[in-house]
Amino acid sequence: MDSLFFQKEKIGLKLPAIENQTIFYCVLNWGVGHATRSIPIIKNYLDQGNKVILFSDGEAENMLRNSFPTLTIHTLPSYKIQYKSKNFLFLFIILQSFTRFWIIWREQLHIRRYQKQYQPNVVISDNRYGCYLKGLKNYLLSHQLKLVTDNVIERLSQKFVDILLKPFDELWIPDIESVKLSAAMTEVDISIPKRWIGFPNLKLAKDANAETIELLILLSGPEPRRSELEKKYLNVIESLPYQVVFIAGNFSQDYVLNETSNCIHHSRMKYEETLQYIARAERIVCRSGYSTLIDLYILEKDKIICVPTAGQPEQEYIAECWSEKGWVKTVEENEVEVRLAEEINKLS
């Protein structure tokens, strides 16, 4: 592990002051990562006396409802994001771009519909490019400004994103400029100002009686890929010589708890509770979602195995980049039942 990897003195959100305003906060449903990274930002602005109206859909909406049961939440159209193999990535990106323009137009209509009712002053959007309102302050939160592929797809994706950024006043990057855990995904010239907002300072109350977790497995993401990987994990867990806590990230159904001889399986869990489990974990298996890895970075976890979502360029890129730096180990989805147990056992 690079000794410069953890820079605790730099932890802390660097957000612009917004006080006593009405804020529309809109969150992309791409698993629950965008929701989890938005939760500390939402709390920050609630603490500053703002009224926050939330917008999202699917599992991200369910997580926000669990974390903020007293806030008003409205449902936005779904992007219905899917993943394909690299062999058809170029064609798939083009086809999905047309779908995204349609959803962007629809989500713009949705939040305009609520503008008269709530009369907001500010719109903050986590990766929802249609969530802005003319005449107001509009901020976009994103760490992925291009697909890092070193070919025409990268150049096209960069131009595509820059077009979508034009209605916003400022781009907020959830990263530390001197560290750049997002690597080359933020190395882009854009037409609006950038603000590096850093990472939240996760102050967790320590429980002296809480036992260390030998292995924590975290899972999230769209269906059916989430459920497919969950089954593979369960097959592997049976043979492991560790006591395992498995948080399956299933926000589409009610909470279910199952226990076996070596595994406590939570179907889902609130973000704040998940952080407590991360803090207690010796070893962690997770997706290479950016938001998940940032939580592990903040909590100084260094025994990590990532299973990137196949066909999801961002997760594949981050997994490769962090693996090359020695920050994580990686196992491909199709190798989980063959290699995962071996790689877990290698973690010192």
C-alpha positions in Angstrom: 0.0 0.0 0.0 1.4 3.4 -1.0 2.2 5.3 2.1 0.8 8.5 0.5 -2.5 6.8 -0.2 -4.3 7.8 3.0 -4.3 11.6 3.4 -6.5 12.0 6.5 -5.6 15.7 6.9 -7.4 16.4 3.6 -10.6 14.6 4.5 -13.7 16.9 4.8 -16.3 18.3 2.4 -15.4 21.6 0.7 -18.9 22.7 -0.2 -20.1 26.2 -1.0 -22.2 27.8 1.8 -26.0 27.6 1.1 -28.2 28.7 4.0 -32.0 29.0 4.6 -32.8 28.1 1.0 -35.0 25.5 -0.7 -32.9 23.0 -2.5 -33.9 20.4 -5.1 -31.4 17.5 -4.7 -31.6 14.9 -7.5 -29.9 11.5 -7.5 -29.2 9.1 -10.2 -30.3 5.5 -9.6 -27.2 3.5 -10.7 -27.1 1.0 -7.9 -27.0 2.9 -4.6 -23.6 4.5 -4.9 -24.8 7.9 -6.0 -27.3 7.9 -3.1 -24.7 6.9 -0.5 -22.3 9.6 -1.5 -25.1 12.2 -1.6 -26.2 11.5 2.0 -23.4 13.4 3.7 -24.0 16.4 1.4 -27.7 16.4 2.0 -27.1 16.3 5.8 -24.6 19.2 5.5 -27.2 21.4 3.8 -30.0 20.3 6.2 -27.7 21.4 9.1 -27.4 24.8 7.4 -31.1 25.4 7.8 -32.1 24.5 4.2 -35.3 22.8 3.1 -34.3 19.9 0.9 -36.6 18.2 -1.6 -35.3 14.9 -2.9 -35.7 13.4 -6.4 -34.6 9.9 -7.5 -36.0 6.5 -8.5 -35.6 2.8 -7.9 -33.1 1.5 -5.3 -31.5 4.9 -4.8 -34.9 6.4 -4.0 -35.5 3.5 -1.5 -32.1 4.2 0.2 -32.8 7.9 0.5 -36.2 7.2 2.0 -34.6 4.9 4.6 -32.0 7.6 5.4 -34.3 10.6 5.4 -37.8 9.3 6.3 -39.1 12.9 7.1 -38.1 14.5 3.8 -40.3 14.8 0.7 -39.1 12.5 -2.1 -40.4 12.6 -5.6 -39.8 9.8 -8.3 -38.0 10.7 -11.5 -37.9 8.6 -14.7 -35.5 5.7 -14.7 -32.4 5.6 -16.9 -32.7 1.8 -16.9 -28.9 1.5 -17.2 -27.6 -1.8 -18.6 -24.1 -3.2 -19.1 -22.7 -5.0 -22.2 -19.5 -6.7 -23.1 -16.5 -4.7 -24.5 -17.0 -6.3 -27.9 -20.2 -4.3 -28.5 -19.4 -1.3 -26.2 -19.2 1.3 -29.0 -22.5 0.4 -30.6 -24.2 0.0 -27.2 -23.0 3.5 -26.0 -24.4 5.1 -29.1 -27.8 3.4 -28.8 -28.0 4.1 -25.0 -27.1 7.8 -25.6 -30.3 8.3 -27.5 -32.2 6.8 -24.6 -30.5 9.1 -22.2 -31.4 12.2 -24.1 -35.0 11.1 -23.9 -34.8 10.5 -20.1 -32.9 13.8 -19.6 -35.7 15.6 -21.4 -38.3 13.8 -19.3 -36.6 14.5 -15.9 -36.3 18.2 -16.9 -40.1 18.3 -17.3 -40.6 16.5 -14.0 -38.6 19.0 -11.9 -40.1 22.0 -13.7 -43.5 20.6 -12.7 -42.5 20.9 -9.1 -40.8 24.3 -9.4 -44.0 26.4 -8.9 -45.1 24.2 -5.9 -41.8 24.5 -3.9 -40.1 27.6 -5.5 -36.5 26.3 -5.1 -33.4 28.5 -5.0 -30.9 25.9 -5.9 -30.7 22.6 -7.8 -28.0 20.0 -6.9 -27.9 17.0 -9.2 -25.8 13.9 -8.7 -25.3 12.7 -12.3 -28.8 13.6 -13.5 -28.1 15.9 -16.4 -31.7 17.0 -17.0 -32.1 18.2 -13.4 -31.5 22.0 -13.6 -33.8 25.0 -13.6 -33.2 28.2 -15.6 -32.6 31.3 -13.5 -31.4 29.3 -10.5 -28.0 28.1 -9.2 -27.5 24.7 -10.7 -24.7 22.3 -9.5 -23.8 18.9 -11.0 -21.9 16.3 -8.9 -19.9 13.8 -10.9 -16.5 12.1 -11.0 -16.8 10.5 -14.5 -16.3 13.1 -17.3 -15.3 10.6 -19.9 -14.9 6.8 -20.5 -11.2 6.0 -20.3 -10.7 3.7 -23.3 -7.8 5.4 -25.2 -9.8 5.4 -28.5 -12.6 7.2 -30.3 -15.1 6.3 -27.5 -13.1 8.3 -25.0 -13.1 11.4 -27.3 -16.8 11.1 -28.1 -17.8 10.6 -24.4 -15.9 13.7 -23.4 -17.6 15.8 -26.0 -21.0 14.3 -25.1 -20.5 15.1 -21.4 -19.4 18.7 -22.0 -22.6 19.4 -24.0 -24.6 18.1 -21.1 -22.7 20.2 -18.6 -23.5 23.6 -20.2 -26.8 24.3 -18.2 -24.9 24.0 -14.9 -23.0 26.7 -13.1 -20.4 24.5 -11.5 -19.2 20.9 -11.5 -18.5 19.3 -8.1 -16.0 16.5 -8.2 -16.1 14.1 -5.2 -12.3 13.7 -5.0 -9.1 15.3 -3.7 -7.2 17.0 -6.5 -3.8 16.1 -5.1 -4.8 12.4 -4.8 -7.2 11.9 -7.7 -8.7 8.6 -6.7 -10.9 8.9 -9.8 -7.6 8.9 -11.9 -8.0 10.0 -15.5 -11.8 10.2 -15.5 -11.6 13.8 -14.3 -8.7 14.9 -16.5 -10.9 16.8 -18.9 -11.2 20.4 -20.1 -14.8 21.5 -19.6 -16.8 24.6 -20.3 -17.9 25.3 -16.6 -15.8 25.7 -13.4 -14.7 22.7 -11.4 -14.8 22.4 -7.6 -13.0 19.6 -5.9 -15.3 18.9 -2.9 -13.3 16.2 -1.3 -14.8 13.5 0.9 -16.9 13.6 4.0 -15.3 13.2 7.4 -17.1 10.1 8.6 -17.1 10.4 12.4 -18.2 7.0 13.7 -19.1 6.4 17.4 -16.8 3.5 18.5 -18.4 0.6 20.3 -15.8 -1.1 22.6 -17.9 -4.2 22.8 -18.3 -4.6 19.0 -16.4 -7.6 17.6 -14.1 -7.5 14.6 -15.6 -8.8 11.4 -13.3 -11.3 9.8 -14.8 -10.9 6.3 -17.3 -8.3 5.1 -19.0 -8.7 1.7 -20.7 -5.7 0.2 -22.9 -5.9 -2.8 -25.0 -3.5 -4.8 -26.0 -2.6 -8.3 -28.9 -3.1 -10.8 -30.7 -6.3 -11.3 -30.4 -9.0 -12.4 -26.6 -8.7 -12.1 -26.8 -8.1 -8.3 -28.8 -11.3 -7.7 -26.6 -13.3 -10.0 -23.4 -12.3 -8.1 -25.2 -12.8 -4.7 -25.7 -16.5 -5.6 -22.1 -16.9 -6.5 -21.0 -15.3 -3.2 -23.2 -17.6 -1.2 -21.7 -20.7 -2.9 -18.2 -19.5 -2.0 -19.0 -18.5 1.6 -19.9 -22.0 2.6 -16.3 -23.1 2.2 -14.6 -20.1 3.8 -12.8 -20.5 7.2 -14.0 -17.0 8.3 -17.0 -15.6 10.0 -18.7 -13.5 7.3 -21.1 -10.6 7.3 -22.8 -10.2 3.9 -24.7 -7.0 3.1 -26.5 -7.9 -0.1 -27.7 -4.4 -1.1 -31.2 -5.5 -2.2 -33.3 -2.4 -1.8 -36.1 -3.6 -4.0 -37.6 -5.8 -1.3 -38.2 -5.7 2.5 -35.4 -6.4 4.9 -34.5 -10.0 5.5 -31.9 -11.5 8.0 -30.6 -15.0 7.5 -27.9 -16.8 9.5 -25.8 -19.9 8.8 -22.9 -21.4 10.7 -20.4 -18.9 9.3 -22.5 -16.1 7.7 -24.9 -13.4 8.8 -26.7 -12.3 5.7 -28.5 -8.9 5.6 -30.6 -8.3 2.5 -30.0 -4.6 2.9 -28.9 -2.0 5.4 -28.9 1.7 6.0 -25.8 3.6 4.8 -24.9 4.8 8.2 -25.1 1.2 9.6 -23.1 -0.2 6.7 -20.3 2.3 7.6 -20.1 0.8 11.1 -19.6 -2.6 9.7 -16.9 -1.4 7.3 -15.1 0.2 10.2 -15.0 -3.2 12.0 -14.0 -5.3 9.0 -10.6 -6.9 8.6 -11.1 -8.0 5.0 -13.6 -6.7 2.5 -15.0 -7.9 -0.8 -17.0 -5.4 -2.9 -17.8 -4.0 -6.3 -15.3 -1.4 -7.6 -18.0 1.3 -7.5 -16.4 4.7 -6.9 -18.6 5.6 -3.9 -17.9 2.3 -2.2 -14.2 2.6 -2.6 -14.2 6.2 -1.3 -15.9 5.0 1.9 -13.2 2.3 2.3 -10.5 5.0 1.7 -11.9 7.3 4.3 -12.1 4.5 6.8 -8.5 3.4 5.9 -9.3 -0.1 4.7 -6.5 -1.8 2.8 -7.4 -5.5 2.6 -9.9 -5.2 -0.3 -10.9 -7.5 -3.2 -12.9 -5.9 -5.9 -15.3 -7.7 -8.3 -16.0 -5.1 -11.0 -19.3 -5.3 -12.9 -18.5 -6.8 -16.3 -19.3 -4.4 -19.2 -19.4 -1.4 -16.8 -16.4 0.7 -18.1 -16.1 2.9 -15.0 -15.9 0.0 -12.6 -13.5 -2.0 -14.8 -11.3 1.0 -15.2 -11.2 1.9 -11.5 -10.5 -1.8 -10.5 -7.6 -1.9 -13.0 -6.2 1.4 -11.9 -6.4 0.7 -8.2 -5.0 -2.8 -8.7 -2.0 -1.5 -10.6 -1.3 0.9 -7.7 -1.5 -2.0 -5.2 -4.6 -0.6 -3.4 -6.9 -3.5 -4.2 -6.9 -7.1 -5.5 -9.4 -7.9 -8.3 -11.4 -11.0 -9.3 -13.6 -11.0 -12.4 -17.3 -11.9 -12.1 -16.9 -15.1 -14.1 -14.0 -16.2 -11.8 -15.7 -15.7 -8.4 -16.6 -19.3 -7.7 -13.1 -20.4 -8.9 -10.7 -17.7 -7.5 -12.4 -15.7 -4.8 -11.7 -18.0 -1.9 -8.1 -18.3 -2.8 -7.6 -14.5 -3.1 -9.4 -14.0 0.3 -7.0 -16.4 1.9 -4.1 -14.4 0.5 -5.1 -11.3 2.3 -2.7 -11.0 5.3 
